[in-house]
């Protein structure tokens, strides 16, 4: 599956640090306008990985944020470095 590109570094980091679990609303904020089918596929990838890792979900329609971002290839440490560099260059 092709993972959509994030809308912004700041939004990705805000979601990561604000929510232990994310649902459709947060996924739309993270990736922008994507179809409900794409959201379902993204959540399935995350849920499958959660099962492998033994991570419990507390919301029936939500996925663990840390696992989800990891499975979707979103490297939080890399985003933090990039944001820091943008600030240093006064581009943010």
N, C-alpha and C positions, 0 to 999 in steps of 0.2 A: 504494500500500500504506500502511496506517496503521501508523506506527511506535509500538510500545508506550512507555509512560512509564518512565523509569529508576526503580529502586528507591530509590536515594539518591545524593546528590551525592558523598558520601565514597567510596562503592563505585565510582562512575563514574570519579572521579579516581584511585583506587587502581589500577583496571584499566588506565586510560590510561597511567599512569606505570610500571606493573609489567610490562606485556607489549607486545612489539613486534607480536605477532600473537595473535589470540584465536580460540578455537574454541567449541564448544557450551557447555562448562562455564562459561566466562567470560560468554558471552552470557546464560545463565540467571541468573547472579549479577547481571548488569547490569539485566536486565528483569524478573526474577522468573519465576514459573511461566508459561511460554509453550509452545505446542505445537512439536513437531519440524518441522512444516510452516512455521510462522512463522520458526523459526530458519533453515531452508533459504532462505526468501524473503529474509530479512535478509542472509544470507551471499551470495546471488546478487547483490543490489544492490551490495554491497561489492566482490565479485569483478569485476563489470562495470565499476565505476569504476576499479578497480585496473588493468584492461586499458587503459582510456582514458588513464590517467596513466602507464602503463608501469611500474607497481610490481610487483615480483616477490614471489611468496609462497614461503616456505620450507617451509611445512607444507601438505600436500595438502588437509587439511580445515580449514584456518585462513585468516583474512583479516587484512590489515594493520589494526592497531588505529586508527591515525590516519585512514586513509581510511574505515574503517567508521564511526567515530563522526561524521566529517564528513558522510558520505552519509546517516546516520540522523538528522542534524539536531542532534547533541549538540555544543554549543559549549563547549569546555573552558575557554576564557578566561572566559566568562560563569559557568560553574560555580565557577571559582575566586573570582570577585568575590562571588558569592552566599554561598559558604562563609565568606569573609572577613567579610561583612556579618553573617551569622548569629553568628559568633564575637564580633564587636564588640557585638552586641545581647545577648550571653550567652544565645543560644538554641540553641547547639550546644556 
